[in-house]
């Protein structure tokens, strides 16, 4: 259960936009305070949604052996949604920057004027639940494990999902200048390869969930 949930959490964590925002906030007038509020918003959103998803799925008793078809049917459905999302992203292709629309979005305007309140809101908005995040939570919710194991795994899922915030922040606290330069180089790489990385992550998650759902429904696993 744990490797499956954490593996899906890693795919949910892959967000070039989230890392780019972290880099921008670390370059603001109050980098530590701004990124901490950004992290708080992200953790609040992912934590609340994780609890809601967990409670709803547990209420359906999908962890029980008698609910095998429902449990694996859910995984198959999430897998197909991931594959559809990956197909849409692949068909659409990477979006070229549009100077006419630059800094006109709500999030773009808030990031351009970093502050505690705006950073908190950006964290909430950017970390609204993705299909892969829900998929990670459902692995825990549909497994017959103790409350302690479930809580511990959910905390790990949230921590991994927001890793693109707390990892750079931690590095910045120990080596500000080096972290800034590293993030600048890495963001350049993400701008060039982030699209492929995102599509690949969603495809891998969708393929795994679809196969797992089919095998479960047919009684193979």
PyMOL commands that place a pseudoatom at each C-alpha (Angstrom):
pseudoatom trace, name=CA, resn=UNK, resi=1, chain=A, elem=C, hetatm=0, pos=[0.000, 0.000, 0.000]
pseudoatom trace, name=CA, resn=UNK, resi=2, chain=A, elem=C, hetatm=0, pos=[2.690, 2.491, 1.035]
pseudoatom trace, name=CA, resn=UNK, resi=3, chain=A, elem=C, hetatm=0, pos=[4.806, 2.298, -2.169]
pseudoatom trace, name=CA, resn=UNK, resi=4, chain=A, elem=C, hetatm=0, pos=[1.685, 2.723, -4.333]
pseudoatom trace, name=CA, resn=UNK, resi=5, chain=A, elem=C, hetatm=0, pos=[0.398, 5.739, -2.400]
pseudoatom trace, name=CA, resn=UNK, resi=6, chain=A, elem=C, hetatm=0, pos=[3.775, 7.476, -2.220]
pseudoatom trace, name=CA, resn=UNK, resi=7, chain=A, elem=C, hetatm=0, pos=[4.529, 6.758, -5.873]
pseudoatom trace, name=CA, resn=UNK, resi=8, chain=A, elem=C, hetatm=0, pos=[1.283, 8.461, -6.902]
pseudoatom trace, name=CA, resn=UNK, resi=9, chain=A, elem=C, hetatm=0, pos=[2.076, 11.337, -4.533]
pseudoatom trace, name=CA, resn=UNK, resi=10, chain=A, elem=C, hetatm=0, pos=[5.365, 11.864, -6.374]
pseudoatom trace, name=CA, resn=UNK, resi=11, chain=A, elem=C, hetatm=0, pos=[3.475, 12.239, -9.667]
pseudoatom trace, name=CA, resn=UNK, resi=12, chain=A, elem=C, hetatm=0, pos=[1.119, 14.710, -7.968]
pseudoatom trace, name=CA, resn=UNK, resi=13, chain=A, elem=C, hetatm=0, pos=[4.135, 16.722, -6.776]
pseudoatom trace, name=CA, resn=UNK, resi=14, chain=A, elem=C, hetatm=0, pos=[5.482, 17.305, -10.291]
pseudoatom trace, name=CA, resn=UNK, resi=15, chain=A, elem=C, hetatm=0, pos=[4.434, 20.871, -10.975]
pseudoatom trace, name=CA, resn=UNK, resi=16, chain=A, elem=C, hetatm=0, pos=[6.778, 23.183, -12.893]
pseudoatom trace, name=CA, resn=UNK, resi=17, chain=A, elem=C, hetatm=0, pos=[4.460, 26.104, -12.097]
pseudoatom trace, name=CA, resn=UNK, resi=18, chain=A, elem=C, hetatm=0, pos=[4.648, 25.487, -8.341]
pseudoatom trace, name=CA, resn=UNK, resi=19, chain=A, elem=C, hetatm=0, pos=[8.446, 25.412, -8.423]
pseudoatom trace, name=CA, resn=UNK, resi=20, chain=A, elem=C, hetatm=0, pos=[8.607, 28.537, -10.562]
pseudoatom trace, name=CA, resn=UNK, resi=21, chain=A, elem=C, hetatm=0, pos=[6.426, 30.379, -8.046]
pseudoatom trace, name=CA, resn=UNK, resi=22, chain=A, elem=C, hetatm=0, pos=[8.694, 29.187, -5.231]
pseudoatom trace, name=CA, resn=UNK, resi=23, chain=A, elem=C, hetatm=0, pos=[11.691, 30.625, -7.067]
pseudoatom trace, name=CA, resn=UNK, resi=24, chain=A, elem=C, hetatm=0, pos=[9.910, 33.952, -7.577]
pseudoatom trace, name=CA, resn=UNK, resi=25, chain=A, elem=C, hetatm=0, pos=[8.895, 34.166, -3.927]
pseudoatom trace, name=CA, resn=UNK, resi=26, chain=A, elem=C, hetatm=0, pos=[12.444, 33.353, -2.781]
pseudoatom trace, name=CA, resn=UNK, resi=27, chain=A, elem=C, hetatm=0, pos=[13.565, 36.368, -4.769]
pseudoatom trace, name=CA, resn=UNK, resi=28, chain=A, elem=C, hetatm=0, pos=[11.080, 38.706, -3.070]
pseudoatom trace, name=CA, resn=UNK, resi=29, chain=A, elem=C, hetatm=0, pos=[11.789, 41.298, -0.395]
pseudoatom trace, name=CA, resn=UNK, resi=30, chain=A, elem=C, hetatm=0, pos=[10.793, 38.887, 2.412]
pseudoatom trace, name=CA, resn=UNK, resi=31, chain=A, elem=C, hetatm=0, pos=[11.618, 35.469, 0.937]
pseudoatom trace, name=CA, resn=UNK, resi=32, chain=A, elem=C, hetatm=0, pos=[11.333, 33.306, 4.050]
pseudoatom trace, name=CA, resn=UNK, resi=33, chain=A, elem=C, hetatm=0, pos=[8.046, 34.779, 5.242]
pseudoatom trace, name=CA, resn=UNK, resi=34, chain=A, elem=C, hetatm=0, pos=[6.520, 34.758, 1.746]
pseudoatom trace, name=CA, resn=UNK, resi=35, chain=A, elem=C, hetatm=0, pos=[7.432, 31.133, 1.008]
pseudoatom trace, name=CA, resn=UNK, resi=36, chain=A, elem=C, hetatm=0, pos=[6.287, 30.000, 4.460]
pseudoatom trace, name=CA, resn=UNK, resi=37, chain=A, elem=C, hetatm=0, pos=[2.836, 31.476, 3.807]
pseudoatom trace, name=CA, resn=UNK, resi=38, chain=A, elem=C, hetatm=0, pos=[2.875, 29.885, 0.341]
pseudoatom trace, name=CA, resn=UNK, resi=39, chain=A, elem=C, hetatm=0, pos=[3.638, 26.560, 2.032]
pseudoatom trace, name=CA, resn=UNK, resi=40, chain=A, elem=C, hetatm=0, pos=[0.896, 27.064, 4.611]
pseudoatom trace, name=CA, resn=UNK, resi=41, chain=A, elem=C, hetatm=0, pos=[-1.669, 27.637, 1.867]
pseudoatom trace, name=CA, resn=UNK, resi=42, chain=A, elem=C, hetatm=0, pos=[-0.521, 24.567, -0.040]
pseudoatom trace, name=CA, resn=UNK, resi=43, chain=A, elem=C, hetatm=0, pos=[-0.520, 22.347, 3.055]
pseudoatom trace, name=CA, resn=UNK, resi=44, chain=A, elem=C, hetatm=0, pos=[-3.939, 23.634, 4.123]
pseudoatom trace, name=CA, resn=UNK, resi=45, chain=A, elem=C, hetatm=0, pos=[-5.478, 22.861, 0.735]
pseudoatom trace, name=CA, resn=UNK, resi=46, chain=A, elem=C, hetatm=0, pos=[-3.888, 19.429, 0.320]
pseudoatom trace, name=CA, resn=UNK, resi=47, chain=A, elem=C, hetatm=0, pos=[-4.527, 18.501, 3.946]
pseudoatom trace, name=CA, resn=UNK, resi=48, chain=A, elem=C, hetatm=0, pos=[-8.209, 19.446, 3.898]
pseudoatom trace, name=CA, resn=UNK, resi=49, chain=A, elem=C, hetatm=0, pos=[-8.815, 17.728, 0.561]
pseudoatom trace, name=CA, resn=UNK, resi=50, chain=A, elem=C, hetatm=0, pos=[-6.956, 14.619, 1.696]
pseudoatom trace, name=CA, resn=UNK, resi=51, chain=A, elem=C, hetatm=0, pos=[-9.167, 14.359, 4.777]
pseudoatom trace, name=CA, resn=UNK, resi=52, chain=A, elem=C, hetatm=0, pos=[-12.352, 14.963, 2.764]
pseudoatom trace, name=CA, resn=UNK, resi=53, chain=A, elem=C, hetatm=0, pos=[-11.449, 12.354, 0.137]
pseudoatom trace, name=CA, resn=UNK, resi=54, chain=A, elem=C, hetatm=0, pos=[-10.465, 9.881, 2.839]
pseudoatom trace, name=CA, resn=UNK, resi=55, chain=A, elem=C, hetatm=0, pos=[-13.692, 10.356, 4.817]
pseudoatom trace, name=CA, resn=UNK, resi=56, chain=A, elem=C, hetatm=0, pos=[-15.905, 10.062, 1.729]
pseudoatom trace, name=CA, resn=UNK, resi=57, chain=A, elem=C, hetatm=0, pos=[-14.189, 6.912, 0.496]
pseudoatom trace, name=CA, resn=UNK, resi=58, chain=A, elem=C, hetatm=0, pos=[-14.152, 5.296, 3.934]
pseudoatom trace, name=CA, resn=UNK, resi=59, chain=A, elem=C, hetatm=0, pos=[-17.868, 6.018, 4.237]
pseudoatom trace, name=CA, resn=UNK, resi=60, chain=A, elem=C, hetatm=0, pos=[-18.339, 3.883, 1.116]
pseudoatom trace, name=CA, resn=UNK, resi=61, chain=A, elem=C, hetatm=0, pos=[-16.565, 0.974, 2.881]
pseudoatom trace, name=CA, resn=UNK, resi=62, chain=A, elem=C, hetatm=0, pos=[-14.407, 0.338, -0.187]
pseudoatom trace, name=CA, resn=UNK, resi=63, chain=A, elem=C, hetatm=0, pos=[-11.699, -1.112, 2.054]
pseudoatom trace, name=CA, resn=UNK, resi=64, chain=A, elem=C, hetatm=0, pos=[-13.837, -4.152, 2.854]
pseudoatom trace, name=CA, resn=UNK, resi=65, chain=A, elem=C, hetatm=0, pos=[-13.224, -7.419, 0.940]
pseudoatom trace, name=CA, resn=UNK, resi=66, chain=A, elem=C, hetatm=0, pos=[-16.897, -7.466, -0.087]
pseudoatom trace, name=CA, resn=UNK, resi=67, chain=A, elem=C, hetatm=0, pos=[-16.437, -4.132, -1.913]
pseudoatom trace, name=CA, resn=UNK, resi=68, chain=A, elem=C, hetatm=0, pos=[-13.707, -5.421, -4.226]
pseudoatom trace, name=CA, resn=UNK, resi=69, chain=A, elem=C, hetatm=0, pos=[-15.508, -4.403, -7.415]
pseudoatom trace, name=CA, resn=UNK, resi=70, chain=A, elem=C, hetatm=0, pos=[-16.146, -0.889, -6.141]
pseudoatom trace, name=CA, resn=UNK, resi=71, chain=A, elem=C, hetatm=0, pos=[-12.561, -0.466, -4.975]
pseudoatom trace, name=CA, resn=UNK, resi=72, chain=A, elem=C, hetatm=0, pos=[-10.972, -1.571, -8.236]
pseudoatom trace, name=CA, resn=UNK, resi=73, chain=A, elem=C, hetatm=0, pos=[-13.675, 0.111, -10.287]
pseudoatom trace, name=CA, resn=UNK, resi=74, chain=A, elem=C, hetatm=0, pos=[-12.689, 3.414, -8.668]
pseudoatom trace, name=CA, resn=UNK, resi=75, chain=A, elem=C, hetatm=0, pos=[-9.038, 2.835, -9.510]
pseudoatom trace, name=CA, resn=UNK, resi=76, chain=A, elem=C, hetatm=0, pos=[-9.913, 1.964, -13.092]
pseudoatom trace, name=CA, resn=UNK, resi=77, chain=A, elem=C, hetatm=0, pos=[-11.998, 5.134, -13.381]
pseudoatom trace, name=CA, resn=UNK, resi=78, chain=A, elem=C, hetatm=0, pos=[-9.202, 7.311, -11.985]
pseudoatom trace, name=CA, resn=UNK, resi=79, chain=A, elem=C, hetatm=0, pos=[-6.720, 5.623, -14.301]
pseudoatom trace, name=CA, resn=UNK, resi=80, chain=A, elem=C, hetatm=0, pos=[-8.836, 6.327, -17.351]
pseudoatom trace, name=CA, resn=UNK, resi=81, chain=A, elem=C, hetatm=0, pos=[-9.272, 9.952, -16.271]
pseudoatom trace, name=CA, resn=UNK, resi=82, chain=A, elem=C, hetatm=0, pos=[-5.487, 10.290, -15.976]
pseudoatom trace, name=CA, resn=UNK, resi=83, chain=A, elem=C, hetatm=0, pos=[-4.981, 8.798, -19.429]
pseudoatom trace, name=CA, resn=UNK, resi=84, chain=A, elem=C, hetatm=0, pos=[-7.604, 11.130, -20.903]
pseudoatom trace, name=CA, resn=UNK, resi=85, chain=A, elem=C, hetatm=0, pos=[-5.902, 14.100, -19.253]
pseudoatom trace, name=CA, resn=UNK, resi=86, chain=A, elem=C, hetatm=0, pos=[-2.526, 12.966, -20.608]
pseudoatom trace, name=CA, resn=UNK, resi=87, chain=A, elem=C, hetatm=0, pos=[-3.988, 12.524, -24.102]
pseudoatom trace, name=CA, resn=UNK, resi=88, chain=A, elem=C, hetatm=0, pos=[-5.508, 16.017, -23.948]
pseudoatom trace, name=CA, resn=UNK, resi=89, chain=A, elem=C, hetatm=0, pos=[-2.223, 17.570, -22.840]
pseudoatom trace, name=CA, resn=UNK, resi=90, chain=A, elem=C, hetatm=0, pos=[-0.307, 15.688, -25.521]
pseudoatom trace, name=CA, resn=UNK, resi=91, chain=A, elem=C, hetatm=0, pos=[-2.759, 16.686, -28.238]
pseudoatom trace, name=CA, resn=UNK, resi=92, chain=A, elem=C, hetatm=0, pos=[-2.775, 20.320, -27.109]
pseudoatom trace, name=CA, resn=UNK, resi=93, chain=A, elem=C, hetatm=0, pos=[1.002, 20.475, -27.000]
pseudoatom trace, name=CA, resn=UNK, resi=94, chain=A, elem=C, hetatm=0, pos=[3.107, 22.899, -24.972]
pseudoatom trace, name=CA, resn=UNK, resi=95, chain=A, elem=C, hetatm=0, pos=[1.774, 26.423, -24.853]
pseudoatom trace, name=CA, resn=UNK, resi=96, chain=A, elem=C, hetatm=0, pos=[4.040, 29.074, -26.240]
pseudoatom trace, name=CA, resn=UNK, resi=97, chain=A, elem=C, hetatm=0, pos=[4.333, 32.210, -24.075]
pseudoatom trace, name=CA, resn=UNK, resi=98, chain=A, elem=C, hetatm=0, pos=[1.834, 34.889, -25.069]
pseudoatom trace, name=CA, resn=UNK, resi=99, chain=A, elem=C, hetatm=0, pos=[3.202, 38.378, -24.280]
pseudoatom trace, name=CA, resn=UNK, resi=100, chain=A, elem=C, hetatm=0, pos=[-0.308, 39.828, -24.634]
pseudoatom trace, name=CA, resn=UNK, resi=101, chain=A, elem=C, hetatm=0, pos=[-1.563, 37.664, -21.742]
pseudoatom trace, name=CA, resn=UNK, resi=102, chain=A, elem=C, hetatm=0, pos=[1.499, 37.918, -19.550]
pseudoatom trace, name=CA, resn=UNK, resi=103, chain=A, elem=C, hetatm=0, pos=[0.703, 38.906, -15.941]
pseudoatom trace, name=CA, resn=UNK, resi=104, chain=A, elem=C, hetatm=0, pos=[-3.026, 39.178, -16.749]
pseudoatom trace, name=CA, resn=UNK, resi=105, chain=A, elem=C, hetatm=0, pos=[-4.140, 36.069, -14.852]
pseudoatom trace, name=CA, resn=UNK, resi=106, chain=A, elem=C, hetatm=0, pos=[-5.191, 36.306, -11.211]
pseudoatom trace, name=CA, resn=UNK, resi=107, chain=A, elem=C, hetatm=0, pos=[-2.349, 34.084, -9.988]
pseudoatom trace, name=CA, resn=UNK, resi=108, chain=A, elem=C, hetatm=0, pos=[0.178, 35.873, -12.216]
pseudoatom trace, name=CA, resn=UNK, resi=109, chain=A, elem=C, hetatm=0, pos=[-0.817, 39.237, -10.762]
pseudoatom trace, name=CA, resn=UNK, resi=110, chain=A, elem=C, hetatm=0, pos=[-0.528, 37.943, -7.198]
pseudoatom trace, name=CA, resn=UNK, resi=111, chain=A, elem=C, hetatm=0, pos=[2.869, 36.349, -7.853]
pseudoatom trace, name=CA, resn=UNK, resi=112, chain=A, elem=C, hetatm=0, pos=[4.060, 39.629, -9.371]
pseudoatom trace, name=CA, resn=UNK, resi=113, chain=A, elem=C, hetatm=0, pos=[3.229, 41.353, -6.051]
pseudoatom trace, name=CA, resn=UNK, resi=114, chain=A, elem=C, hetatm=0, pos=[4.456, 38.847, -3.465]
pseudoatom trace, name=CA, resn=UNK, resi=115, chain=A, elem=C, hetatm=0, pos=[3.231, 39.222, 0.085]
pseudoatom trace, name=CA, resn=UNK, resi=116, chain=A, elem=C, hetatm=0, pos=[2.044, 37.018, 2.933]
pseudoatom trace, name=CA, resn=UNK, resi=117, chain=A, elem=C, hetatm=0, pos=[-1.650, 37.132, 2.019]
pseudoatom trace, name=CA, resn=UNK, resi=118, chain=A, elem=C, hetatm=0, pos=[-1.131, 36.690, -1.715]
pseudoatom trace, name=CA, resn=UNK, resi=119, chain=A, elem=C, hetatm=0, pos=[1.361, 33.856, -1.141]
pseudoatom trace, name=CA, resn=UNK, resi=120, chain=A, elem=C, hetatm=0, pos=[-1.187, 32.072, 1.044]
pseudoatom trace, name=CA, resn=UNK, resi=121, chain=A, elem=C, hetatm=0, pos=[-3.868, 32.382, -1.642]
pseudoatom trace, name=CA, resn=UNK, resi=122, chain=A, elem=C, hetatm=0, pos=[-1.500, 31.263, -4.398]
pseudoatom trace, name=CA, resn=UNK, resi=123, chain=A, elem=C, hetatm=0, pos=[-0.650, 28.158, -2.351]
pseudoatom trace, name=CA, resn=UNK, resi=124, chain=A, elem=C, hetatm=0, pos=[-4.325, 27.303, -1.983]
pseudoatom trace, name=CA, resn=UNK, resi=125, chain=A, elem=C, hetatm=0, pos=[-5.073, 27.868, -5.681]
pseudoatom trace, name=CA, resn=UNK, resi=126, chain=A, elem=C, hetatm=0, pos=[-2.058, 26.085, -7.151]
pseudoatom trace, name=CA, resn=UNK, resi=127, chain=A, elem=C, hetatm=0, pos=[-2.459, 23.080, -4.899]
pseudoatom trace, name=CA, resn=UNK, resi=128, chain=A, elem=C, hetatm=0, pos=[-6.123, 22.406, -5.558]
pseudoatom trace, name=CA, resn=UNK, resi=129, chain=A, elem=C, hetatm=0, pos=[-6.391, 18.592, -5.798]
pseudoatom trace, name=CA, resn=UNK, resi=130, chain=A, elem=C, hetatm=0, pos=[-5.277, 16.848, -8.980]
pseudoatom trace, name=CA, resn=UNK, resi=131, chain=A, elem=C, hetatm=0, pos=[-6.389, 13.427, -10.204]
pseudoatom trace, name=CA, resn=UNK, resi=132, chain=A, elem=C, hetatm=0, pos=[-3.065, 11.913, -9.169]
pseudoatom trace, name=CA, resn=UNK, resi=133, chain=A, elem=C, hetatm=0, pos=[-3.380, 13.382, -5.667]
pseudoatom trace, name=CA, resn=UNK, resi=134, chain=A, elem=C, hetatm=0, pos=[-6.869, 11.888, -5.276]
pseudoatom trace, name=CA, resn=UNK, resi=135, chain=A, elem=C, hetatm=0, pos=[-5.504, 8.607, -6.606]
pseudoatom trace, name=CA, resn=UNK, resi=136, chain=A, elem=C, hetatm=0, pos=[-2.802, 8.611, -3.913]
pseudoatom trace, name=CA, resn=UNK, resi=137, chain=A, elem=C, hetatm=0, pos=[-5.340, 9.254, -1.164]
pseudoatom trace, name=CA, resn=UNK, resi=138, chain=A, elem=C, hetatm=0, pos=[-7.709, 6.561, -2.419]
pseudoatom trace, name=CA, resn=UNK, resi=139, chain=A, elem=C, hetatm=0, pos=[-4.974, 3.939, -2.077]
pseudoatom trace, name=CA, resn=UNK, resi=140, chain=A, elem=C, hetatm=0, pos=[-4.950, 4.647, 1.672]
pseudoatom trace, name=CA, resn=UNK, resi=141, chain=A, elem=C, hetatm=0, pos=[-8.717, 5.048, 2.017]
pseudoatom trace, name=CA, resn=UNK, resi=142, chain=A, elem=C, hetatm=0, pos=[-9.462, 1.750, 0.256]
pseudoatom trace, name=CA, resn=UNK, resi=143, chain=A, elem=C, hetatm=0, pos=[-6.862, -0.239, 2.209]
pseudoatom trace, name=CA, resn=UNK, resi=144, chain=A, elem=C, hetatm=0, pos=[-7.694, -2.111, 5.391]
pseudoatom trace, name=CA, resn=UNK, resi=145, chain=A, elem=C, hetatm=0, pos=[-5.015, -0.540, 7.603]
pseudoatom trace, name=CA, resn=UNK, resi=146, chain=A, elem=C, hetatm=0, pos=[-4.977, 0.890, 11.102]
pseudoatom trace, name=CA, resn=UNK, resi=147, chain=A, elem=C, hetatm=0, pos=[-5.778, 4.532, 11.786]
pseudoatom trace, name=CA, resn=UNK, resi=148, chain=A, elem=C, hetatm=0, pos=[-2.160, 5.184, 12.790]
pseudoatom trace, name=CA, resn=UNK, resi=149, chain=A, elem=C, hetatm=0, pos=[-0.822, 3.802, 9.498]
pseudoatom trace, name=CA, resn=UNK, resi=150, chain=A, elem=C, hetatm=0, pos=[-3.444, 5.708, 7.513]
pseudoatom trace, name=CA, resn=UNK, resi=151, chain=A, elem=C, hetatm=0, pos=[-2.646, 9.017, 9.258]
pseudoatom trace, name=CA, resn=UNK, resi=152, chain=A, elem=C, hetatm=0, pos=[1.091, 8.528, 8.833]
pseudoatom trace, name=CA, resn=UNK, resi=153, chain=A, elem=C, hetatm=0, pos=[0.741, 7.702, 5.141]
pseudoatom trace, name=CA, resn=UNK, resi=154, chain=A, elem=C, hetatm=0, pos=[-1.567, 10.659, 4.529]
pseudoatom trace, name=CA, resn=UNK, resi=155, chain=A, elem=C, hetatm=0, pos=[0.960, 12.990, 6.161]
pseudoatom trace, name=CA, resn=UNK, resi=156, chain=A, elem=C, hetatm=0, pos=[3.660, 11.605, 3.876]
pseudoatom trace, name=CA, resn=UNK, resi=157, chain=A, elem=C, hetatm=0, pos=[1.407, 12.100, 0.830]
pseudoatom trace, name=CA, resn=UNK, resi=158, chain=A, elem=C, hetatm=0, pos=[0.830, 15.745, 1.743]
pseudoatom trace, name=CA, resn=UNK, resi=159, chain=A, elem=C, hetatm=0, pos=[4.545, 16.304, 2.445]
pseudoatom trace, name=CA, resn=UNK, resi=160, chain=A, elem=C, hetatm=0, pos=[5.579, 14.795, -0.903]
pseudoatom trace, name=CA, resn=UNK, resi=161, chain=A, elem=C, hetatm=0, pos=[2.891, 16.688, -2.820]
pseudoatom trace, name=CA, resn=UNK, resi=162, chain=A, elem=C, hetatm=0, pos=[4.166, 20.073, -1.580]
pseudoatom trace, name=CA, resn=UNK, resi=163, chain=A, elem=C, hetatm=0, pos=[7.854, 19.112, -1.847]
pseudoatom trace, name=CA, resn=UNK, resi=164, chain=A, elem=C, hetatm=0, pos=[8.479, 21.747, -4.545]
pseudoatom trace, name=CA, resn=UNK, resi=165, chain=A, elem=C, hetatm=0, pos=[7.959, 24.351, -1.814]
pseudoatom trace, name=CA, resn=UNK, resi=166, chain=A, elem=C, hetatm=0, pos=[9.578, 23.036, 1.347]
pseudoatom trace, name=CA, resn=UNK, resi=167, chain=A, elem=C, hetatm=0, pos=[12.632, 21.471, -0.304]
pseudoatom trace, name=CA, resn=UNK, resi=168, chain=A, elem=C, hetatm=0, pos=[13.784, 24.737, -1.966]
pseudoatom trace, name=CA, resn=UNK, resi=169, chain=A, elem=C, hetatm=0, pos=[12.900, 26.664, 1.211]
pseudoatom trace, name=CA, resn=UNK, resi=170, chain=A, elem=C, hetatm=0, pos=[15.025, 24.326, 3.343]
pseudoatom trace, name=CA, resn=UNK, resi=171, chain=A, elem=C, hetatm=0, pos=[17.933, 24.616, 0.920]
pseudoatom trace, name=CA, resn=UNK, resi=172, chain=A, elem=C, hetatm=0, pos=[17.538, 28.410, 0.881]
pseudoatom trace, name=CA, resn=UNK, resi=173, chain=A, elem=C, hetatm=0, pos=[17.781, 28.620, 4.674]
pseudoatom trace, name=CA, resn=UNK, resi=174, chain=A, elem=C, hetatm=0, pos=[21.214, 26.982, 4.576]
pseudoatom trace, name=CA, resn=UNK, resi=175, chain=A, elem=C, hetatm=0, pos=[22.585, 28.371, 1.296]
pseudoatom trace, name=CA, resn=UNK, resi=176, chain=A, elem=C, hetatm=0, pos=[20.567, 31.327, -0.053]
pseudoatom trace, name=CA, resn=UNK, resi=177, chain=A, elem=C, hetatm=0, pos=[22.787, 32.358, -2.957]
pseudoatom trace, name=CA, resn=UNK, resi=178, chain=A, elem=C, hetatm=0, pos=[23.557, 28.852, -4.155]
pseudoatom trace, name=CA, resn=UNK, resi=179, chain=A, elem=C, hetatm=0, pos=[19.898, 27.834, -3.926]
pseudoatom trace, name=CA, resn=UNK, resi=180, chain=A, elem=C, hetatm=0, pos=[18.839, 30.869, -5.958]
pseudoatom trace, name=CA, resn=UNK, resi=181, chain=A, elem=C, hetatm=0, pos=[21.303, 30.066, -8.731]
pseudoatom trace, name=CA, resn=UNK, resi=182, chain=A, elem=C, hetatm=0, pos=[20.354, 26.369, -8.730]
pseudoatom trace, name=CA, resn=UNK, resi=183, chain=A, elem=C, hetatm=0, pos=[16.651, 27.173, -8.917]
pseudoatom trace, name=CA, resn=UNK, resi=184, chain=A, elem=C, hetatm=0, pos=[17.248, 29.566, -11.794]
pseudoatom trace, name=CA, resn=UNK, resi=185, chain=A, elem=C, hetatm=0, pos=[19.060, 26.866, -13.774]
pseudoatom trace, name=CA, resn=UNK, resi=186, chain=A, elem=C, hetatm=0, pos=[16.516, 24.190, -12.864]
pseudoatom trace, name=CA, resn=UNK, resi=187, chain=A, elem=C, hetatm=0, pos=[13.598, 26.436, -13.799]
pseudoatom trace, name=CA, resn=UNK, resi=188, chain=A, elem=C, hetatm=0, pos=[15.220, 26.960, -17.185]
pseudoatom trace, name=CA, resn=UNK, resi=189, chain=A, elem=C, hetatm=0, pos=[15.338, 23.198, -17.629]
pseudoatom trace, name=CA, resn=UNK, resi=190, chain=A, elem=C, hetatm=0, pos=[11.719, 22.870, -16.486]
pseudoatom trace, name=CA, resn=UNK, resi=191, chain=A, elem=C, hetatm=0, pos=[10.567, 25.494, -18.979]
pseudoatom trace, name=CA, resn=UNK, resi=192, chain=A, elem=C, hetatm=0, pos=[12.071, 23.361, -21.739]
pseudoatom trace, name=CA, resn=UNK, resi=193, chain=A, elem=C, hetatm=0, pos=[11.070, 19.930, -20.447]
pseudoatom trace, name=CA, resn=UNK, resi=194, chain=A, elem=C, hetatm=0, pos=[8.263, 20.538, -17.934]
pseudoatom trace, name=CA, resn=UNK, resi=195, chain=A, elem=C, hetatm=0, pos=[5.535, 19.752, -20.463]
pseudoatom trace, name=CA, resn=UNK, resi=196, chain=A, elem=C, hetatm=0, pos=[7.002, 16.342, -21.297]
pseudoatom trace, name=CA, resn=UNK, resi=197, chain=A, elem=C, hetatm=0, pos=[7.605, 15.636, -17.609]
pseudoatom trace, name=CA, resn=UNK, resi=198, chain=A, elem=C, hetatm=0, pos=[4.015, 16.482, -16.669]
pseudoatom trace, name=CA, resn=UNK, resi=199, chain=A, elem=C, hetatm=0, pos=[2.502, 14.413, -19.482]
pseudoatom trace, name=CA, resn=UNK, resi=200, chain=A, elem=C, hetatm=0, pos=[4.797, 11.513, -18.631]
pseudoatom trace, name=CA, resn=UNK, resi=201, chain=A, elem=C, hetatm=0, pos=[3.897, 11.595, -14.941]
pseudoatom trace, name=CA, resn=UNK, resi=202, chain=A, elem=C, hetatm=0, pos=[0.147, 11.596, -15.607]
pseudoatom trace, name=CA, resn=UNK, resi=203, chain=A, elem=C, hetatm=0, pos=[0.553, 8.828, -18.202]
pseudoatom trace, name=CA, resn=UNK, resi=204, chain=A, elem=C, hetatm=0, pos=[2.522, 6.620, -15.809]
pseudoatom trace, name=CA, resn=UNK, resi=205, chain=A, elem=C, hetatm=0, pos=[-0.040, 7.140, -13.023]
pseudoatom trace, name=CA, resn=UNK, resi=206, chain=A, elem=C, hetatm=0, pos=[-2.945, 6.497, -15.403]
pseudoatom trace, name=CA, resn=UNK, resi=207, chain=A, elem=C, hetatm=0, pos=[-1.374, 3.347, -16.811]
pseudoatom trace, name=CA, resn=UNK, resi=208, chain=A, elem=C, hetatm=0, pos=[-0.698, 1.947, -13.354]
pseudoatom trace, name=CA, resn=UNK, resi=209, chain=A, elem=C, hetatm=0, pos=[-4.200, 2.679, -12.056]
pseudoatom trace, name=CA, resn=UNK, resi=210, chain=A, elem=C, hetatm=0, pos=[-5.881, 1.332, -15.181]
pseudoatom trace, name=CA, resn=UNK, resi=211, chain=A, elem=C, hetatm=0, pos=[-3.927, -1.933, -15.117]
pseudoatom trace, name=CA, resn=UNK, resi=212, chain=A, elem=C, hetatm=0, pos=[-4.439, -2.317, -11.371]
pseudoatom trace, name=CA, resn=UNK, resi=213, chain=A, elem=C, hetatm=0, pos=[-8.161, -1.689, -11.763]
pseudoatom trace, name=CA, resn=UNK, resi=214, chain=A, elem=C, hetatm=0, pos=[-8.529, -4.204, -14.585]
pseudoatom trace, name=CA, resn=UNK, resi=215, chain=A, elem=C, hetatm=0, pos=[-6.530, -6.867, -12.760]
pseudoatom trace, name=CA, resn=UNK, resi=216, chain=A, elem=C, hetatm=0, pos=[-8.571, -6.316, -9.624]
pseudoatom trace, name=CA, resn=UNK, resi=217, chain=A, elem=C, hetatm=0, pos=[-11.923, -6.498, -11.393]
pseudoatom trace, name=CA, resn=UNK, resi=218, chain=A, elem=C, hetatm=0, pos=[-10.917, -9.700, -13.186]
pseudoatom trace, name=CA, resn=UNK, resi=219, chain=A, elem=C, hetatm=0, pos=[-9.686, -11.293, -9.952]
pseudoatom trace, name=CA, resn=UNK, resi=220, chain=A, elem=C, hetatm=0, pos=[-6.037, -11.530, -10.966]
pseudoatom trace, name=CA, resn=UNK, resi=221, chain=A, elem=C, hetatm=0, pos=[-4.843, -9.522, -7.927]
for i in range(1, 221): cmd.bond("trace and resi %d" % i, "trace and resi %d" % (i + 1))
show_as sticks, trace
zoom trace
